[in-house]
Amino acid sequence: MRRLIGEHIQLSTVLTPDLSGINADAGQISQLIMNLAVNARDAMPDGGRMTILTANATIDSSDPLVFSGLAPGNYVRLKFTDSGAGIPQEVVDRIFEPFFTTKDAGKGTGLGLATVFGIIKQSGGHIEVKSQQGAGTQFTIWLPSVQTEIGSEESVSDIAAGGNETVLLVEDEEAVRRIAKLALEPMAITCSKPAKRFPRSSRSRSMGRRSIWW
């Protein structure tokens, strides 16, 4: 995380020690965190402060979040706060649209926050944004919590042991791409550069291995 955001940004974390578990893909959650960190970093080119908070939260039927589509129940809440420039109000409603970006050409594809939104919805969660120009931005995420242990070392090993799946990893931020690669390697997924993707993919299938293009 420090290498990703740079030394010019102060990073603070307030993490709940007894945080509940969630039923979500660990690699996707890592990508979610990295994408939000990159977004915060880009909002503070001259330095600033980024804070990450986690907590257990309960949503009841009277909570306003229910009207946003979040079902009552127990959740893990994740907050990302930065002291950056803030997001103009006319832009806030569009930041999760694929390919929408306010960055200069060549500095982003507009997929970072769209990916975050997709991961959260796929996990049955919800995200809210509060921002004020000149005062920073806060992303709050709710992910459904689980009380029982999800999976085990043996079951993860069984899942990773076979199959001929090929995964296409698309990420313009090199640091995030590298972290995603590291998260996938323990599952026997081989990474390949684009120029080598087709021959490597064919070879991987013949060897009963999975490969990832990046």
Residue frames as qw, qx, qy, qz and C-alpha x, y, z in Angstrom:
[[0.000, 0.886, 0.463, 0.000, 0.00, 0.00, 0.00],
 [0.308, -0.792, 0.091, 0.518, 2.77, 2.46, 0.91],
 [0.386, -0.163, 0.595, 0.686, 4.58, 1.83, -2.36],
 [0.226, 0.574, 0.709, 0.341, 1.33, 2.33, -4.23],
 [0.056, -0.932, -0.358, -0.012, 0.31, 5.69, -2.74],
 [0.453, 0.609, -0.171, 0.628, 3.79, 7.17, -2.25],
 [0.502, -0.217, -0.497, 0.674, 5.59, 8.77, 0.66],
 [0.010, -0.207, -0.005, -0.978, 3.89, 12.14, 0.18],
 [0.603, -0.407, -0.317, -0.608, 0.59, 10.79, 1.54],
 [0.198, -0.300, 0.754, -0.550, 0.02, 10.03, 5.21],
 [0.611, -0.146, -0.692, -0.357, -1.76, 6.71, 5.70],
 [0.318, -0.247, 0.643, -0.651, -3.83, 5.98, 8.81],
 [0.531, -0.149, -0.770, -0.320, -5.79, 2.82, 9.59],
 [0.449, -0.219, 0.545, -0.673, -8.40, 2.10, 12.26],
 [0.546, 0.080, -0.768, -0.324, -9.11, -1.62, 11.99],
 [0.758, -0.367, 0.181, -0.507, -11.60, -3.55, 14.11],
 [0.086, -0.444, 0.890, -0.055, -9.78, -6.56, 15.62],
 [0.415, 0.147, 0.873, -0.211, -12.87, -8.80, 15.73],
 [0.420, 0.365, -0.286, -0.780, -14.07, -7.98, 12.23],
 [0.805, 0.192, 0.491, -0.272, -16.58, -10.47, 10.86],
 [0.396, -0.102, 0.748, 0.522, -15.86, -12.53, 7.78],
 [0.528, 0.522, -0.026, -0.670, -17.35, -11.93, 4.35],
 [0.753, 0.206, 0.611, 0.134, -18.21, -14.29, 1.52],
 [0.415, 0.882, -0.099, -0.202, -16.14, -12.68, -1.23],
 [0.873, 0.320, -0.067, 0.361, -13.15, -13.40, -3.42],
 [0.570, -0.645, 0.017, 0.509, -9.93, -12.33, -1.69],
 [0.485, 0.059, 0.382, 0.785, -8.32, -11.25, -4.95],
 [0.041, 0.702, 0.466, 0.537, -11.27, -9.04, -5.83],
 [0.426, -0.868, -0.232, 0.106, -11.30, -7.43, -2.39],
 [0.592, -0.382, 0.179, 0.686, -7.57, -6.70, -2.74],
 [0.313, 0.340, 0.459, 0.759, -8.25, -5.10, -6.12],
 [0.187, -0.847, -0.440, -0.233, -11.10, -3.07, -4.63],
 [0.523, -0.759, -0.072, 0.381, -8.81, -1.70, -1.90],
 [0.535, -0.166, 0.328, 0.761, -5.98, -0.94, -4.32],
 [0.198, 0.560, 0.508, 0.624, -8.28, 0.85, -6.77],
 [0.286, -0.905, -0.304, -0.082, -9.69, 3.05, -4.02],
 [0.593, -0.583, 0.090, 0.549, -6.16, 3.77, -2.79],
 [0.446, 0.143, 0.427, 0.773, -5.11, 4.80, -6.30],
 [0.006, -0.773, -0.472, -0.424, -8.17, 7.03, -6.60],
 [0.447, -0.862, -0.151, 0.186, -7.31, 8.72, -3.29],
 [0.616, -0.312, 0.243, 0.681, -3.67, 9.10, -4.29],
 [0.337, 0.385, 0.465, 0.722, -4.57, 10.77, -7.58],
 [0.170, -0.873, -0.384, -0.249, -6.82, 13.22, -5.70],
 [0.476, -0.856, 0.080, 0.183, -3.83, 14.36, -3.60],
 [0.765, 0.510, -0.097, 0.381, -0.93, 15.06, -6.01],
 [0.136, 0.716, -0.356, 0.584, 0.63, 17.48, -3.52],
 [0.250, 0.079, -0.823, 0.504, 0.21, 15.19, -0.53],
 [0.569, -0.382, -0.060, -0.726, -2.47, 14.68, 2.05],
 [0.317, -0.219, 0.819, -0.425, -4.00, 12.12, 4.35],
 [0.645, -0.035, -0.600, -0.471, -5.77, 8.85, 3.59],
 [0.388, -0.250, 0.705, -0.539, -7.66, 6.99, 6.31],
 [0.563, -0.039, -0.752, -0.342, -9.00, 3.44, 6.15],
 [0.418, -0.224, 0.595, -0.649, -11.52, 2.29, 8.76],
 [0.466, -0.106, -0.829, -0.291, -13.22, -1.07, 9.22],
 [0.356, -0.117, 0.577, -0.726, -16.12, -1.96, 11.51],
 [0.004, -0.326, -0.942, -0.084, -18.98, -4.37, 11.98],
 [0.285, 0.057, 0.041, -0.956, -22.35, -2.77, 11.26],
 [0.194, 0.380, 0.899, -0.104, -26.01, -3.77, 11.51],
 [0.215, -0.038, -0.319, -0.922, -28.62, -2.43, 9.11],
 [0.261, 0.341, 0.818, -0.382, -32.24, -2.64, 10.29],
 [0.276, 0.564, 0.715, 0.306, -35.42, -2.17, 8.29],
 [0.017, -0.941, -0.287, 0.180, -35.70, 1.51, 9.26],
 [0.460, -0.466, 0.301, 0.693, -32.21, 2.42, 8.03],
 [0.409, 0.751, -0.070, -0.514, -32.21, 4.79, 5.02],
 [0.046, -0.453, 0.806, 0.378, -29.76, 2.43, 3.32],
 [0.461, 0.254, 0.846, -0.085, -32.61, -0.04, 2.87],
 [0.472, 0.769, 0.266, -0.339, -34.20, 2.40, 0.44],
 [0.171, 0.739, -0.539, -0.366, -30.95, 2.31, -1.55],
 [0.827, 0.268, -0.432, -0.239, -31.37, -1.42, -2.06],
 [0.203, 0.381, -0.826, 0.362, -29.37, -2.75, 0.90],
 [0.700, -0.369, -0.562, -0.240, -31.12, -5.60, 2.69],
 [0.518, -0.717, 0.286, -0.369, -31.38, -5.48, 6.51],
 [0.966, -0.051, -0.192, 0.164, -28.72, -7.59, 8.21],
 [0.595, -0.688, 0.220, 0.353, -25.13, -7.66, 9.45],
 [0.640, 0.737, -0.044, 0.214, -22.35, -6.12, 7.40],
 [0.652, -0.302, 0.047, 0.694, -18.66, -5.35, 7.36],
 [0.204, 0.966, 0.157, -0.027, -18.22, -1.62, 6.76],
 [0.680, -0.062, 0.160, 0.713, -15.14, -0.22, 5.07],
 [0.106, 0.970, 0.159, -0.152, -14.46, 3.51, 4.85],
 [0.643, 0.131, 0.158, 0.738, -11.87, 5.20, 2.64],
 [0.038, -0.964, -0.211, 0.159, -11.38, 8.90, 3.37],
 [0.632, 0.156, 0.090, 0.754, -8.97, 11.29, 1.68],
 [0.149, -0.754, -0.197, 0.609, -8.17, 14.96, 2.14],
 [0.431, 0.117, 0.525, 0.724, -7.97, 15.62, -1.58],
 [0.053, 0.006, -0.214, -0.975, -9.59, 18.13, -3.87],
 [0.463, 0.344, 0.585, -0.571, -13.03, 16.53, -3.71],
 [0.246, 0.253, 0.809, 0.470, -15.37, 15.59, -6.54],
 [0.254, 0.014, -0.115, -0.960, -17.65, 18.15, -8.21],
 [0.531, 0.181, 0.625, -0.544, -21.30, 17.38, -7.48],
 [0.699, 0.497, -0.112, -0.503, -22.15, 17.11, -11.16],
 [0.428, 0.473, -0.765, -0.088, -19.53, 14.37, -11.49],
 [0.362, -0.270, 0.788, -0.418, -20.36, 12.28, -8.39],
 [0.792, 0.214, 0.358, -0.446, -23.31, 10.52, -10.03],
 [0.782, 0.561, -0.222, -0.156, -21.12, 9.34, -12.92],
 [0.097, -0.720, 0.686, -0.040, -17.93, 8.15, -11.25],
 [0.613, -0.142, 0.772, -0.085, -18.93, 4.47, -11.34],
 [0.761, 0.585, 0.073, -0.271, -19.71, 4.51, -15.06],
 [0.820, -0.040, 0.373, 0.432, -17.28, 2.40, -17.13],
 [0.560, 0.338, 0.267, 0.708, -14.72, 4.51, -19.01],
 [0.086, -0.941, -0.171, -0.278, -15.84, 7.74, -17.35],
 [0.690, -0.275, -0.167, 0.648, -12.82, 9.71, -16.16],
 [0.024, 0.997, 0.069, -0.033, -11.85, 13.29, -15.44],
 [0.614, -0.512, 0.362, 0.481, -8.13, 12.49, -15.71],
 [0.239, 0.712, -0.416, -0.514, -5.97, 13.67, -18.57],
 [0.888, 0.369, -0.204, -0.183, -5.56, 11.40, -21.58],
 [0.646, 0.404, -0.594, 0.258, -3.17, 8.55, -20.89],
 [0.036, -0.377, 0.658, -0.651, -3.58, 8.77, -17.12],
 [0.392, 0.076, 0.781, -0.481, -6.45, 6.36, -16.65],
 [0.085, -0.155, -0.844, -0.507, -9.04, 4.28, -18.47],
 [0.502, -0.200, 0.042, -0.840, -11.98, 5.13, -16.23],
 [0.745, -0.104, -0.624, -0.211, -12.32, 1.50, -15.16],
 [0.240, 0.206, -0.736, 0.598, -10.98, 1.74, -11.59],
 [0.354, 0.003, 0.491, -0.796, -14.14, 2.85, -9.79],
 [0.754, 0.123, -0.292, -0.576, -16.36, 0.93, -12.21],
 [0.598, 0.144, -0.781, 0.110, -14.47, -2.21, -11.18],
 [0.020, -0.086, 0.688, -0.721, -14.94, -1.32, -7.50],
 [0.591, 0.055, 0.126, -0.795, -18.69, -0.91, -8.06],
 [0.758, 0.160, -0.526, -0.350, -18.92, -4.22, -9.90],
 [0.405, 0.142, -0.835, 0.346, -17.07, -6.15, -7.19],
 [0.215, -0.028, 0.566, -0.795, -19.28, -4.70, -4.46],
 [0.702, 0.114, -0.048, -0.701, -22.51, -5.48, -6.29],
 [0.689, 0.193, -0.686, -0.132, -21.29, -8.97, -7.12],
 [0.296, 0.070, -0.808, 0.505, -20.63, -9.49, -3.41],
 [0.330, -0.646, -0.679, -0.111, -24.13, -8.32, -2.47],
 [0.388, -0.425, -0.323, 0.752, -22.90, -5.05, -0.99],
 [0.126, 0.926, 0.332, 0.129, -23.42, -1.31, -1.38],
 [0.531, -0.055, -0.047, 0.844, -21.21, 1.76, -1.77],
 [0.001, -0.946, -0.322, 0.029, -21.88, 5.42, -0.97],
 [0.541, 0.233, -0.003, 0.808, -19.84, 8.50, -1.81],
 [0.180, -0.935, -0.254, 0.170, -19.68, 11.77, 0.10],
 [0.613, 0.097, 0.122, 0.775, -17.51, 14.52, -1.31],
 [0.013, -0.958, -0.200, 0.203, -17.03, 18.23, -1.01],
 [0.616, 0.626, -0.057, 0.475, -14.74, 20.24, -3.22],
 [0.107, 0.712, -0.385, 0.577, -11.72, 21.35, -1.26],
 [0.555, -0.498, 0.455, -0.487, -12.58, 19.08, 1.68],
 [0.118, -0.297, 0.948, 0.009, -11.96, 15.57, 0.40],
 [0.706, 0.026, -0.459, -0.539, -13.94, 12.44, -0.37],
 [0.408, -0.243, 0.806, -0.352, -15.26, 9.48, 1.60],
 [0.623, 0.062, -0.653, -0.426, -16.24, 6.11, 0.14],
 [0.500, -0.237, 0.674, -0.490, -18.25, 3.87, 2.47],
 [0.529, 0.152, -0.757, -0.352, -18.71, 0.21, 1.57],
 [0.684, -0.215, 0.506, -0.479, -21.01, -2.37, 3.15],
 [0.476, 0.244, -0.809, -0.242, -20.38, -6.07, 2.49],
 [0.838, -0.350, -0.140, -0.394, -22.63, -8.79, 3.96],
 [0.130, -0.549, 0.779, -0.274, -20.92, -10.52, 6.88],
 [0.815, -0.052, -0.541, -0.204, -20.99, -14.25, 7.61],
 [0.596, -0.633, 0.358, -0.339, -20.89, -15.95, 10.99],
 [0.946, -0.111, 0.293, 0.087, -19.51, -19.28, 9.83],
 [0.353, -0.533, 0.563, 0.524, -16.07, -19.95, 8.44],
 [0.711, 0.628, -0.019, -0.316, -16.03, -19.73, 4.66],
 [0.756, 0.528, -0.381, 0.072, -13.95, -22.45, 3.09],
 [0.760, -0.566, 0.277, 0.162, -10.73, -23.95, 4.36],
 [0.098, -0.675, 0.622, 0.385, -7.17, -24.38, 3.26],
 [0.446, 0.014, 0.877, 0.179, -8.03, -27.80, 1.89],
 [0.482, 0.676, 0.548, -0.101, -11.03, -26.60, -0.12],
 [0.179, 0.894, -0.199, -0.360, -9.08, -23.66, -1.59],
 [0.252, -0.463, 0.784, 0.328, -6.34, -26.07, -2.60],
 [0.508, 0.292, 0.808, 0.061, -8.88, -28.35, -4.25],
 [0.406, 0.841, 0.267, -0.238, -10.33, -25.48, -6.25],
 [0.080, 0.857, -0.397, -0.320, -6.91, -24.32, -7.42],
 [0.564, -0.311, 0.736, 0.210, -5.66, -27.77, -8.34],
 [0.479, 0.242, 0.770, 0.346, -7.43, -28.35, -11.64],
 [0.344, 0.830, 0.347, -0.269, -9.18, -26.79, -14.59],
 [0.572, 0.190, 0.366, 0.709, -8.07, -25.12, -17.81],
 [0.048, 0.924, 0.351, -0.140, -9.45, -21.65, -17.11],
 [0.483, 0.229, 0.092, 0.840, -7.90, -18.60, -18.73],
 [0.167, -0.836, -0.392, 0.346, -8.32, -15.21, -17.06],
 [0.402, 0.577, 0.137, 0.697, -7.86, -11.87, -18.79],
 [0.404, -0.653, -0.321, 0.554, -6.58, -9.27, -16.32],
 [0.297, 0.667, 0.226, 0.644, -7.08, -5.69, -17.50],
 [0.440, -0.817, -0.218, 0.301, -5.63, -2.98, -15.26],
 [0.453, 0.788, -0.047, 0.415, -3.90, 0.22, -16.39],
 [0.324, -0.843, 0.353, -0.246, -2.34, 0.90, -12.98],
 [0.595, 0.408, -0.681, 0.128, 0.89, -1.11, -12.88],
 [0.084, -0.319, 0.756, -0.565, 1.04, -1.42, -9.09],
 [0.721, 0.019, 0.340, -0.604, -2.55, -2.69, -8.87],
 [0.834, 0.354, -0.347, -0.243, -1.91, -5.12, -11.72],
 [0.362, 0.430, -0.774, 0.293, 1.16, -6.45, -9.94],
 [0.359, -0.191, 0.674, -0.617, -0.77, -6.99, -6.70],
 [0.837, 0.178, 0.081, -0.511, -3.57, -8.79, -8.57],
 [0.687, 0.433, -0.583, -0.033, -0.94, -11.00, -10.20],
 [0.087, 0.352, -0.812, 0.458, 0.52, -11.90, -6.81],
 [0.594, -0.050, 0.476, -0.646, -2.94, -12.73, -5.48],
 [0.865, 0.295, -0.095, -0.395, -3.61, -15.10, -8.39],
 [0.396, 0.544, -0.739, 0.022, -0.28, -16.91, -8.49],
 [0.309, -0.248, 0.838, -0.376, -1.01, -19.12, -5.42],
 [0.764, 0.274, 0.397, -0.429, -3.93, -20.57, -7.41],
 [0.610, -0.045, 0.677, 0.410, -1.50, -21.88, -10.07],
 [0.470, 0.836, 0.283, -0.033, -2.50, -19.17, -12.54],
 [0.639, -0.095, 0.254, 0.720, 0.39, -18.25, -14.84],
 [0.138, 0.867, 0.099, -0.469, 0.87, -14.63, -15.96],
 [0.636, 0.206, 0.471, 0.575, 1.85, -13.77, -19.52],
 [0.006, -0.466, 0.115, 0.877, 2.61, -10.58, -21.42],
 [0.630, 0.541, 0.209, -0.516, 0.14, -9.73, -24.23],
 [0.402, 0.611, -0.576, -0.365, 2.58, -10.62, -27.04],
 [0.137, 0.244, -0.960, 0.026, 2.83, -14.15, -25.66],
 [0.560, -0.033, 0.475, -0.679, -0.74, -14.68, -24.57],
 [0.840, 0.247, -0.154, -0.459, -1.96, -16.93, -27.39],
 [0.644, 0.319, -0.692, 0.073, 0.91, -19.45, -27.54],
 [0.014, -0.248, 0.770, -0.588, 1.11, -19.54, -23.76],
 [0.666, -0.005, 0.274, -0.694, -2.63, -20.07, -23.48],
 [0.850, 0.242, -0.370, -0.286, -2.52, -23.03, -25.87],
 [0.461, 0.333, -0.760, 0.316, 0.45, -24.52, -24.08],
 [0.267, -0.224, 0.617, -0.705, -1.22, -24.06, -20.69],
 [0.812, 0.038, 0.045, -0.581, -4.34, -25.89, -21.82],
 [0.800, 0.274, -0.531, -0.056, -2.29, -28.83, -23.05],
 [0.336, 0.260, -0.738, 0.523, -0.51, -28.99, -19.68],
 [0.482, -0.584, -0.653, -0.028, -3.74, -28.69, -17.68],
 [0.354, -0.318, -0.322, 0.819, -2.73, -25.30, -16.23],
 [0.109, 0.901, 0.419, -0.034, -4.50, -21.97, -16.05],
 [0.484, 0.083, 0.079, 0.867, -3.00, -18.77, -17.40],
 [0.001, 0.861, 0.357, -0.361, -3.69, -15.07, -16.99],
 [0.499, 0.497, 0.238, 0.669, -3.09, -12.42, -19.67],
 [0.258, -0.856, -0.235, 0.380, -1.99, -8.97, -18.59]]
